[in-house]
Amino acid sequence: MPRFSKPLTVAQLEDVTLGAFAYVPTSETINHFIRYVSTWSGNDKLFMIIQYSLKLIVPFLHLRARLQHRSGLRAAPTSGAADRLAKFGSLIGDYRMLSNMWGLLPIIQWLTSLERKPPPTRKLHTIERLQGWSMLLYYPMEHVYWLLVHSIIPSTLSLPSLASKLRPSALKSERKINLDAGVISRVSTRFWAVYVVLQFLHLSEDSRLLRKRERAVNKSKAISASAEKEEIKKRWDALNSEFFVALGYLPLTIHWSLEKGLFQNEVWVGVFGLIAALAGWRSGWKATALPPSPQSTPMTLEADAEERYPASEDSSLDLDIVNPAIGLEAGLDEI
């Protein structure tokens, strides 16, 4: 007798269609990516990589269009794709600047915690104090510049004189202040440049302390020495990443601090910006990696979320206190 397969039930049909993702394997890399980009710094670094990659892709597309036009392969020496990508990059710059509007608050919190839990040496304490104050001066000016270039605030402010307050007929004596977006952007970037230069001094002192600790651990015969060595190795790796971040930012801050700029070719802005972005992404990616844990019993989705992301933890804030330079370059390429 012929054998007939049992007809699919509604529940089985639902499992095959709506429940198709049951056959998709879980990925710790995707979980890690979501965990990192959910932080302020991770989100900013992702868009920073895209923004500065576009600064390299757009000139390449324009160059290719010109070469193809000379060879008779293109009707016009322009690239429509390059123009559209340039607009997209500009939107990303605006988004990064807008998302950093509240960036002054972590700086204040960082300076507050700095006085309650100072670094291990007086030199580091002084360096971080100066860095914090340079950012306190940088951020407001950066935001004023961005609001000016988007015509959100007027470029001319009227300050009524004392005489106009006493006598209404003296309104002509009002003083006017002209806000020059270019000057404000250059001065603000110079405060950022101060932070970057101080960061090199900070890294130098960090390296000195880490070498001292490394020598002590190498001489130690304690059981915990191997774990200490592994921790020191991770710290050296983090310092190298921070060095390349500062190395990428330094020429950019100099370039944007000068009226005529440092580079004649804006491709260098994309190169150094991408170096800083990739190094910053690498540092943050490793910082948000979960430590290996033994196999545990299955848990519900709610319990797993509570374990991975406890309500009292704010990864974005922690990262930004450690490295308050996160996102400082956003929008400055429009200068």
Buried (B, 14 or more C-beta within 10 A) or exposed (E): EEEEEEEEEEEEEEEEEEEEEEEEEEEEEEEBBEBBBEBBBBBBBBBBBBBBBBBBBBBEBBEBBBEBBEEEEBEEEBBEBBEEBBEBBBEBBBBBBBBBEEBBEBBEBBBEEBEEEEBEEEBBBEBBBBBBBBBBBBBEBBBBBBBBBBEEEEEEEEEEEEEBEEEEEBEEEEEEEEBEBEEBBBBBBBBBBBBBBBBBBBBBBBBEBBEEBBEEBEEEEEEEBEEBBEEBEEBBEBBBBBBBBBBBBBBBBBBBBBEEBBBEEBBBBBBBBBBBBBBBBBBBBEBBEEEEEEEEEEEEEEEEEEEEEEEEEBBBBBBBBBBBBBBBBBBBBBB
